Amino acid sequence: MEGSRFVEDPHHHRFEAQERVMALQFGAVDKRLERIEALIEGLEKRLWMTVYGVVGVILTQAVQSILEFAPKGG
C-alpha cells in the first residue's frame, strides 16, 4: 500500500524555510555590495580629483619656470 501523494513531506517545509533564509541572506549581501560599490565610486572620484590637482600644480610650476627663464624681449 503506497502513501497518498497529497500527504506533505516533513522535509519539504524545512527545505522551503532554508530557501527563504538563503534568499534573505543573499539580499543582505547584495545590499552590502551595493553600498561598498557606492563607497568605492566616491573614493575613485576623489582619487582622480587629487591626481588632476597634482598634475595641475606640476604643469603650473613647469610653465612658470619656462616663463622665468625665457629670453626677455627688449
N, C-alpha and C positions, 0 to 999 in steps of 0.2 A: 504494500500500500504506500503510495507516494504522498508527500506533503502537498498541500494546496499551493498553487503559485501565488495566491493572494496573501499568504502568511508573510509578514515582514521579517526580513533578515536582521537580527540584532546588530550585526556588523555594519549594516547599511547606515544606521544613524551615526555611528562613530565615524564612519568614512565621511559622511556629509559634514559633521562637525569639524573634522580635520581640514576639509576643503575650505570651510568658512574661515577658520583660524588662519590658514595659509593665505587666503585672499586678503584678510586684514593685515597680515604681516607684510605681504608684498606691497599693499597700498601704502603702508607706513614707510617702507624702504623707498618706494617711488617718490613720496613727498620729500623725504630727506635728500634724495639725489637731486631733485629739482631745486631745493634750497642751496645745496652745495654748488650746483651749476651756476646759479644766480650769483653766489658769492665769488666764484671763480671769474665770471664775466666782469664783475665790478673790479676785482683785483687786476685783471688783464687791462681794462681801460686805464686804471691808474698807472700801471706799469708803462703803457705806451705814452701816456702824457708825460711821465718822468723822462722817458727816453727822448721824446721830442724836445722837451725843455733842455736837457743836457746837450743835445745836438745843436739847438738854437744858440745856447751860450758859447759853445765851441766855435760855431760859424761866426758869431758876432765878434769874438775875440780875434779870429783869423782875419776878418775884414778890417778890423781896427788896426791890427799890426801891419797889414798891407798898406793901408792908407797912411800910416805913420811913417813908413819907410819909402813911400812912393816919392819920386822926384817932384819937388815943388816947382811949379811953373813961375817964371818971373821975369 
